Amino acid sequence: MKTDQLTPEQRASAGLFLGDNRGWGFGVSMVTKRDYVASVPGRFGWDGVLGTSWYSDLQEDMVAMLMTQCLGFPSGIDRNFWSSTYQAIDD
C-alpha cells in the first residue's frame, strides 16, 4: 500500500509514531516529504526505541543500518549518521 492510499484514520494514527513527513508503506515507516538532507521521499525502514535504525533507499540502491547501545539516539547521532550516509553518495 502506498502512503497516499491511507485512509484519514490510518494517517492520523500513524502521526503519533511517524511525525509529519512519514507514513506507512511496505509494513514500515516510509518518508513522504523531505525535511532534512536524509529524508528522501520513498526511503523506507524503521527507527527502534533502543538505538537502532535501518532504512532502504531504492533510488540510491542503498541499505544502511545504525546500531547503538543506548535508549533512543543521544545527541542526534541518528541524524548525523543519516546525513553523513547521504552526503557520502558519489553519483
C-alpha positions as a Python dict, from the first residue, in 0.01 Angstrom:
ca = {
    (1, 'M'): (0, 0, 0),
    (2, 'K'): (134, 340, -92),
    (3, 'T'): (124, 612, 172),
    (4, 'D'): (-106, 828, -40),
    (5, 'Q'): (-366, 549, -25),
    (6, 'L'): (-407, 558, 353),
    (7, 'T'): (-744, 641, 500),
    (8, 'P'): (-764, 957, 713),
    (9, 'E'): (-791, 736, 1024),
    (10, 'Q'): (-477, 539, 930),
    (11, 'R'): (-282, 860, 858),
    (12, 'A'): (-395, 1016, 1190),
    (13, 'S'): (-290, 711, 1394),
    (14, 'A'): (45, 690, 1213),
    (15, 'G'): (127, 1053, 1303),
    (16, 'L'): (177, 959, 1667),
    (17, 'F'): (477, 742, 1575),
    (18, 'L'): (589, 877, 1242),
    (19, 'G'): (552, 1255, 1252),
    (20, 'D'): (451, 1484, 967),
    (21, 'N'): (693, 1362, 700),
    (22, 'R'): (630, 987, 714),
    (23, 'G'): (359, 734, 654),
    (24, 'W'): (317, 358, 643),
    (25, 'G'): (441, 158, 345),
    (26, 'F'): (589, -190, 297),
    (27, 'G'): (480, -255, 659),
    (28, 'V'): (732, 0, 790),
    (29, 'S'): (790, 376, 802),
    (30, 'M'): (809, 547, 463),
    (31, 'V'): (932, 904, 407),
    (32, 'T'): (666, 1110, 227),
    (33, 'K'): (829, 1456, 222),
    (34, 'R'): (1177, 1598, 274),
    (35, 'D'): (1254, 1788, 596),
    (36, 'Y'): (1633, 1741, 601),
    (37, 'V'): (1905, 1601, 373),
    (38, 'A'): (1840, 1233, 453),
    (39, 'S'): (1461, 1246, 444),
    (40, 'V'): (1428, 1131, 86),
    (41, 'P'): (1071, 1057, -24),
    (42, 'G'): (1037, 684, -87),
    (43, 'R'): (1302, 584, 168),
    (44, 'F'): (1163, 317, 399),
    (45, 'G'): (1273, 145, 720),
    (46, 'W'): (1236, 181, 1094),
    (47, 'D'): (1386, 357, 1398),
    (48, 'G'): (1388, 141, 1709),
    (49, 'V'): (1347, 282, 2059),
    (50, 'L'): (1664, 105, 2176),
    (51, 'G'): (1901, 292, 1943),
    (52, 'T'): (1872, 103, 1615),
    (53, 'S'): (1782, 248, 1277),
    (54, 'W'): (1751, 75, 939),
    (55, 'Y'): (1647, 227, 606),
    (56, 'S'): (1648, 129, 240),
    (57, 'D'): (1653, 377, -47),
    (58, 'L'): (1573, 202, -374),
    (59, 'Q'): (1656, 509, -586),
    (60, 'E'): (2012, 514, -447),
    (61, 'D'): (2039, 131, -437),
    (62, 'M'): (2130, 167, -69),
    (63, 'V'): (2060, -13, 257),
    (64, 'A'): (2212, 122, 578),
    (65, 'M'): (2181, 41, 947),
    (66, 'L'): (2283, 218, 1267),
    (67, 'M'): (2307, 23, 1592),
    (68, 'T'): (2385, 186, 1924),
    (69, 'Q'): (2367, 56, 2278),
    (70, 'C'): (2162, 347, 2415),
    (71, 'L'): (1796, 408, 2479),
    (72, 'G'): (1699, 638, 2195),
    (73, 'F'): (1955, 837, 1998),
    (74, 'P'): (2174, 1058, 2219),
    (75, 'S'): (2298, 1391, 2082),
    (76, 'G'): (2129, 1348, 1744),
    (77, 'I'): (2361, 1064, 1640),
    (78, 'D'): (2088, 925, 1412),
    (79, 'R'): (2053, 1249, 1212),
    (80, 'N'): (2432, 1279, 1190),
    (81, 'F'): (2461, 919, 1069),
    (82, 'W'): (2190, 951, 803),
    (83, 'S'): (2311, 1292, 685),
    (84, 'S'): (2666, 1158, 651),
    (85, 'T'): (2540, 850, 467),
    (86, 'Y'): (2363, 1058, 204),
    (87, 'Q'): (2647, 1309, 176),
    (88, 'A'): (2887, 1020, 101),
    (89, 'I'): (2695, 920, -213),
    (90, 'D'): (2908, 984, -520),
    (91, 'D'): (2690, 991, -831),
}
